[in-house]
Amino acid sequence: MARSNKEELTGKQKAAMLLISLGPDVSAQVYKYLSEEEIEKLTLEIANVRKVDSDTKEEVLQEFHQIAVAQDYIAQGGIGYAKSVLEKALGENEAMDIINRLTSTLQVRPFDFARKADPTQILNFIQNEHPQTIALILSYLDSAQSGQILSELPQEVQADVAKRIATMDSTSPEIINEVETMLEQKLSATATQDYTEAGGVEAVVEVLNSVDRSTERTILDSLEVQDPELAEEIKKRMFVFEDIVTLDNRSIQRVIRDVENEDLQLSLKVASEEVKEIVFNNMSQRMADTFKEEMEFMGPVRLKDVEEAQTRIVAVIRKLEESGEIVIARGGGDDVIV
């Protein structure tokens, strides 16, 4: 399949030539990331290639290199950053050609540039915005970033923003793009044309797990007044049974004393080895042996019964924390003095 440089190649033809140039070992690694249909089409295209002249091969490799470099620039600082760097290196026309080829298929996650920014800078920019705008931005940031920003917002705004994150369903690309442009002019319009989902209870749980205990309590207390069911759902997900491994030995021993033995046995029946080990290590040898023996005689258990037992244990742990009798390690700079 010898071709002149002027003849336009399809994307599949270029991909076939690229894999031929890279050799069988590299091509085999690339195949691992393709679907069966893609492999079939690409293999057929490779089979149709008879000969690749050196000029065409060089053009294909050069194009691949340029796109790879552009993608790396996008990862570093977004579309706008990639465009400015490529313009300096290749000129405006060629840079736009590469960017256009990329963005025709590339979907950049909204607010990608902001995830590389300092949370304090973002806070300074958004703290006076509407709570819904703040919630949208925080729902797309890393949980640690969002937690830091949420902690620094005025207390009267924190719960409102947290609630909006939790109840957020989907946002139109037009609104996302508008907020992105407002937050960072350097970012080009790259929001996907589909509705993108962000927020939800899991999102606000991740954020609250990254704030300090005082901020968390303030937000949850406000949410309990505004939306008790939502507050309860968030609290249920903030600490799960397997997180017991994050407690110190004294706290685990206190939990063991306060929970029902049957609940603990049910929970340990399907727990990870790490959880079993840390719990048994905080029992007396006699108690641990008794627990293990009773768990063996327990036989099969229903998942529903286990989940209910774990929920009751988590409720005890949360109650002990709220009363200050144990400490759950969390983000936000909580200090524990021994």
N, C-alpha and C positions, 0 to 999 in steps of 0.2 A: 504494500500500500504506500508506495512512494508518492510524495505530494510536493507541489511547489509551495514556497513560503506564502504566496498570495492567496492560496486556496484556504477558505475558512474551515476550521476544524470544529466539530461538535464537542460538547463537554465530555461525552463518553470516549471519543477518540483521543482527546487530550489525556484523559485519565488512563487509558490503555497504554499510550506512549510513555507516560510517566512511570507506570509500574514496570514496563519493560526496561526502561532506563535504570530504575532502582534495583532491579535484579530479583530473583525468586525468593530469597530469604526475607527481604524487606516487604515484598509484595504479600507474602504469606502472613506477615504480621498485620498488614493493612486489612486483609480479608477478614480478620477476626472481628473487626468493627463494622462490617457490612451485613446487610440482610441477605437472605438466600436469593431474593429477586435481584438485588444489586450485584451479587457475586455472579449470578447466571448471565446477566446482561454484560458485565464487564469482561467476563471470561470469553464470551462470544466475540466481543470487540477485539480483545487481544488476539484471539485466534484468526481474525480477519487481517491483522497487521502482517504484511509480508516484509516490508523494509521501511525503516525510518531514516531519512537523510539527516546528516549532522546538523544542518541549519534548523530544520524543524524541531529536532530533539532539543537543541539549545534554546529555541523560543519557548517550548513547552516547559522546560526546566526553569527558565527565567521567570515565566509567568507564575509558576507554582511558588518559587522563592519569594516573589513580590507579594503574593497573597498571604503566604505564611508570615512574612514580616509585618504586613498590614494587620493581620489578626493579633499578632503579638503587641503591636502598638495600641490596638483597641483594648486589649486586656489590661494594658498599663494605664490608659487614661481616657478611653472612650473614642468614639468616631471622630470627634473634632480634633482630638490630639493626634490621631493617626493621620488625618488629612493634612494637618499643618506640617508634620514631620516629613511625610511623603512629598509634599509640595517642595520643600527645601531640597530634598534629595533627587527628585525625578522631574520636577516641574509641575505646574498646575494641571495641565491636560492629562498627563499620564497618571498623576495622583488621583484625579477624579475618576478616570477609567477604572483603576483598581478598586477604589471605594465603591463605585457603582456595581461592579461585578460582585463584590462581597455582600453589600447590603441587599442585593436582590434575593439572596437566600438566607442571609445571616439574621438571626434574631438576638438582639442584645437585651439582656434583662434590664428592665427599667431601673433608673437610679444607680446604674453600675458605677458611675464616676463617684457617687456619694459614698459608696462603701469603701472607697480608698481615702476619703477625707477625714479630717479630725472631727470628732463628735462636737467639740466646743465650737468649731467654726459653723457647723450645721445648726447648732443650738442658737447661736447669735443671729442666724439668718431667719429661722422659722419660729422663734418663741412668740412673736407677735402675730403670727398667722392664725387663721381659723382652726379650731381643734380638728376638724375633718381633714384639713390639709396636712396638719402635723401628723395625724394618724396614718394617712396615706403614705407619707414619706417614711415614717418609722416602721411601717409594715414591710417595707422593701429593704431596709437596712439590716446588717447583721444584728443579732439579738444583743450582743454586748454593747454595740453602738447605741441601739435604741434604748437599752436599759440606762445607760449613762445620761442620755439626753432627757429621758422621762424623769429621772431623779432630779434633774436641775430645773425642770419646769415648775411654775408656781403650783402650789398644792391644790388650789381651786381648779386648775386645768388638768392635773394628772389623771384623776379618775375619769373625767370626760373623754380624754384621749384614749385611755386604756379601754373604755367601753366601746369606743368607735372602732378600735383595732379588732376587738373581739367580735363585733357584730358586722364587720365589713365583709361583703360577699365578693363582688366584682366591680371593677372600675373601667369605664370606657377608655380606649386608647387616646381619645382626644383630650380627656381630662388629665390623664397621666402625662401626656406630652406637654400640656400647658404648664403643669406643676414642675416638670423637669426643666423646661425652658426658663421658668421663673427662678428655679434654684441654681441653675448653671447654664449660662448662655453658650458655653463652648460645646455643649452636647447637641448633636444634630437630632432631627426627628427620626428616631429609630424604634419607637414603640411598635410592638406587634399589632397587626390588624385585628387579631382576635381579642376578645375580652380576656384580661389577665386576672387571675385570682390571687389575692393576698389577704393577710389578716386572718381572722378567725380566732377561736379560743386558744388553739395551740400556739398561735403567734404571740398572743398577749401573755400566755404562760411563760414562754421563752423569755420575753422581755422582763416580766416580773421576777423571774428567777435570776435576772442579772442586776436587779436594783438592790439597794440596801433594805434592811428589814423595816426601818421606819417608813420609807417610801411605800413599800409593799403594804404595810398595815394601813397607812393613810388611804391608799387607793382602794383596797378591799373594803375598808369601813364605809367609804363613800358609795361604792358599788352595791353594798348590802342594803343601803337605803334606796338607791335608784333602781336596782334590778337584782333582788335577792337570789333568783334562780341562776342568773349569770355568775354572780359572785360565788355561789356554792359550786358551780361547775368548774370555775377557774381553780378554786381551792382544792377540789378533788384531784386535779391534774398536776398541781404544783409539786407534790411529793408523792411518789409511788412507793410501793412496798420494797422494791429492789434498791431504792435509794437509802435503805437502812445501812448500807455499807459505808455511807458518808458520815455517819454518826460516830462520835468518839465512844470508847468502851464504857465510860460511866453512863452515858446517855442510853446505850443499848441495854445495859443492865437495868436501868430504870424502866425502859419500855417492857422488858421481859417480865418485870414485877407487876406492871400495871395491866397488861393484856391478859385475856383468857388463854389458858394453856391449849384449849381445843382450837382456838383461832390460830395460834402460833404454829401448832402442829400441821393444820391444814395448809397454811401458807408455805411452810417449809417443805411440804410434800412435793411441790413442783418448783421450788425456788432453785436458783443457780447454786453451784457448788460454793461459789464465793460467799453468797449470803448465808448458806448453811454453816460454813466454816466460822464466819465471824460471829454468828449467833451462838453456836455451840461453844466457842472459845470464851464466851462471856457467861456461861453457865458453870455450875459446879460439875465435876465429872459424873457424879451420881445423877444429877438432873439431866445432863446431856445423854447419858446412857438410857435413862428412862424414856426420854423423848424419842430417841432413835428406835427403841423397841416398840413403843406405842405407834409410831409412824409405820413401822413394818406391818403391824397387825391391822392397820387402818384399811388396807386394801385400796382398790380404785376409788377415786373421789371425783365428784362432778366439778367441772371448771367453774360453774356458777357459784358453788359453795366456797371454792377457793377465793374467787374474786371478792365475794362478800366478806370473807374473813380478813382478807388483806385490806379492804376498805375500812373495816372496823379498827384494825391496827393502825392504819394511817391516821384515822381520826384521833386516836389516843396520842399519837406522836405530835400531831398538830396542836392538840390541847395542851400537852406538856410544854411545847415551845411557846405557845401564847402566854402561859403562866410563868415563863422564864425558867422552868426547871431543867430544860435541855436546850441545846443550841444546834440549829441546823445551819451548816455552812452554806453561804450563798455569796453571790457577787456583791459589788457595791462597797467593799471595804469594811465589812463587819469585823471588828476586832474581838478576839477571844482571849481573855486573860486567865491564865491558869494559876 
